[in-house]
Amino acid sequence: MNSYCKNLFEYNRRHTRTVVVGGVAMGGTNPVVVQSMTTAKTEDALACVDQAISIFEAGAQLVRLTAQGRGQAENLSVIKQMIASRGYMIPLVADIHFNPEAAYIAAKYIDKVRINPGNFASADNMRDKLGELIKICKECKRALRIGVNHGSLASRIVERWGDTPAGMVESAMEYLRLCREFDFWDVVVSFKSSNVRTMVEAYRLGAATMDSEGLNFPLHLGVTEAGSDEDGRIKSAVGIGALLVDGIGDTIRVSLTESPESEIPVARTIIEYCATRTIQNYIPTSQESLPYDPFVFSKRSATSVPIVVGGEQGTITAQDALNGAQGWVGVTLDDFEPEFLEWLEENPHRELVVTSENNNWTAEIRAAFVVMLRNKLPNPMIIRKNYEEKEYEKLQIYASIDFGSILIDGFGDGVWIENFGETLPEKLGLDILQATRMRMTKTEIISCPGCGRTLFDLPTTARKVKERLGGVAGLKIAVMGCIVNGPGEMADADYGYVGAGEGKVTLYKGGEIVERNIPQEQALERLAELVAE
């Protein structure tokens, strides 16, 4: 497999079949669908109804609820009826882990069921368990999501494929091949991770693998446990945006450790900004024999040069450079003519500042790096873009999509972000570099958005952990709402703070439990002590 989309240098949406969920069509030529998930306990029907309606009115088109057991699954019928009695037709999705019986019940009542192949069934009974669920889905005209999570792969998958994007893809493919065998096609697929780089690689590999086997199922995009505030928004924009700009993705969920309603405007902004790529200028670059592997991260090697801060440092044109002028060389793809490429070969220490005015900015900047790689030119390359955006939150999202979609492939030796011609403070650039793991300058807080299983106030707790321990470069701390998903989904973290019961927290270090059932009011202090040890 050489690529994951039709053309890396020309926008083409990935061709998928259409799947209809409660009247909402996704995939095919349909607009990208926005969804979110309730945080109320599924046993509390009234709270779930109120929150589902609030999420829907905020702009979500699908609403997901957890159903961890038979009782919660049965209550979905009550919730669905109560929503309808208020005059709303909201497509509902059940989120299932570990419990096939709950999935069977949920499929009888609501529009779509999400199962996690890492914990739905064992290898011995997978065929029977999935077959029973598909039988009900066919009878009741329900859709199914095969939702892989990086942190909860089955042990048999990890033993063979490792804790890798390849393992994530194989976890889904086992189920998707059975769906084909059972002639069931109302399926959506996801490959989520809290590690943005892993997430992007998994979706790319998943799209390529499905296409190679003739399985054109729609994709649900999301960075799981993205966190809160600007960090959560930036991580989500980088991961989701890096895929949407290449035409991959049919429905998205921005997972923030905040109210579900706050996710919707972020999702809308990501979708709208990525849609601007559909009209672009022609980019004369071929993706045949790519000089890099888009499925495996590798930092482009560049000449090491001193960092210049302030002073009179400016940019010159490629022609100025050919004429002997000094300074950073501002270039676009059009400048990479034979004479200039020869000059670059003779001057490997000269820094380039690469820009583009193409609507498909990502594709043209990517093409510039491909030209450099094909010609084996190691000049340092700074990525530069100027925006004209008055709303800072939108600017954060735009820059995260643009710069993140380049950095995620290991391209770029510096970022230069401007707004209305003024260079922005370095914080936004550093946050984008952190999200892509190109440069770690602070603690990464991995926190889930919460659901009906959550056992404490997640947003407040995550912020307290961030305030107390947020300044350690390279440190990763997971704040997870429950014991169901927490241990698996925080696999990428150094330390974990996981809800273990009402008012109780279990602490992890290196994936191993170090203290169980600590009173919540003592847990943060004990976590800080663990980090300091």
Secondary structure as UniProt FT lines:
FT   TURN            8..9
FT   STRAND          18..21
FT   TURN            22..23
FT   STRAND          24..27
FT   TURN            28..29
FT   STRAND          33..37
FT   TURN            42..43
FT   HELIX           45..57
FT   TURN            58..59
FT   STRAND          62..66
FT   HELIX           70..85
FT   TURN            86..87
FT   STRAND          92..96
FT   HELIX           100..109
FT   STRAND          112..115
FT   TURN            117..119
FT   TURN            123..125
FT   HELIX           126..140
FT   STRAND          143..149
FT   HELIX           150..152
FT   HELIX           155..161
FT   HELIX           165..181
FT   TURN            182..183
FT   STRAND          187..192
FT   HELIX           196..212
FT   TURN            213..214
FT   STRAND          219..221
FT   TURN            224..225
FT   HELIX           229..244
FT   TURN            245..247
FT   STRAND          251..252
FT   HELIX           260..262
FT   HELIX           263..274
FT   HELIX           275..278
FT   TURN            288..289
FT   TURN            294..295
FT   TURN            311..312
FT   STRAND          315..316
FT   HELIX           318..322
FT   TURN            323..324
FT   STRAND          328..331
FT   HELIX           333..335
FT   HELIX           338..346
FT   TURN            348..349
FT   STRAND          352..354
FT   HELIX           361..374
FT   TURN            375..376
FT   STRAND          381..387
FT   HELIX           392..407
FT   TURN            408..410
FT   STRAND          414..419
FT   TURN            420..421
FT   STRAND          422..423
FT   HELIX           426..435
FT   TURN            436..437
FT   STRAND          444..447
FT   TURN            452..453
FT   HELIX           458..469
FT   TURN            470..471
FT   TURN            473..474
FT   STRAND          476..480
FT   TURN            483..485
FT   HELIX           486..489
FT   TURN            490..492
FT   STRAND          495..501
FT   TURN            502..503
FT   STRAND          504..509
FT   TURN            510..511
FT   STRAND          512..519
FT   HELIX           520..532
//
